[in-house]
Amino acid sequence: MVELLLVLLGAGAVLSASMAAAWAVQRATGNSGWIDVTWTFSLGVVAAALALGYGNGARAVAVAAFVALWSARLGLHLAVRTAGAGDDPRYRDLMEQWGADAGRRLFWFAQSQAAVSLLLAGAILIAARNPAPFPATGDVLAAAVFALGVLGEAVADYQLRRFKADPANRGRICDRGLWGWSRHPNYFFEWVCWLAYPLLAIVPAGGYTVGYVALAAPAWMYWLLVMVSGIPPLETHLMRTRAAAFAVYRMRTSAFFPLPPKRG
C-alpha cells in the first residue's frame, strides 16, 4: 500500500509538471488549445503506465489499451483542431474575465486539471488491479460500452468538423446528426467512455470492495463536463456570440443526454 501511494505521488508530480508545461506553451504562443491536448496525452501515458506496471494480468493490458486508445484518438483530434483553429474560446473567455490576473489563475486552473487527472488515473489503476479471472461478464460489457463511447465521440467530432468546413454554415450552430439530439454529444460520449472502468473494476460477487471506488471516474468526468469546464463556458460563449440561434437550439435540444429534438 505504501508503495502504491508513493507511485501515485510520483504520477501526480508528472501530471503537475505536464500541465505546468502546457501553461508555459500557452503563455508563449497565446494558444490555449494546447492545454487540453497536453491534458489528454499526459493522462493517457500516465494511466496506461500505471495499469501495465501495477495491474494484474490480462485485465491490466486491456485497461491500458482502453486508456491508450482513448488518449490517442482524442489527443490527435484536439491537436489537429488546435493547430488549425487556434485559441480555445472557453479559455479565452475565462482569461478575459480574469483580466490582469489571467496568467496566474490559468496556471492554477491547469494544476487543478492535473489533480483531477490523478483521481482519474487512480480509478484506472483500481480497475487494472482487479484480481478476478479475466475475461468476466463485466469486462465484455466494459469493452462494448467503451467502443460505443469512442465511436460516438468520433462520429460527433466528424459531424461538427464537416459542418464547420462548409462556408454556408458560417455563424450557424450545428444541429445535424447527433447534434440534433444533444447540444454536446461529444461530451456525452466522452463520459460514456469512462463508464467502462467501473465495469472493469467491480466484482459483483465480492472480494474486491475497492473496485467500487472506480465509480469516481465517470462521476468526476460528468461533473467536469456538465458543471465546470465543458458545457458552462462553451454555452456562455455561444450565448454571447450567437445568442438568437443558440436560444432556439437550446430550447429544442437536450443539453447532455441524447433525446429526440423538440419540435415547434
Beta strands, then each sheet from edge to edge (+ up, - down):
end
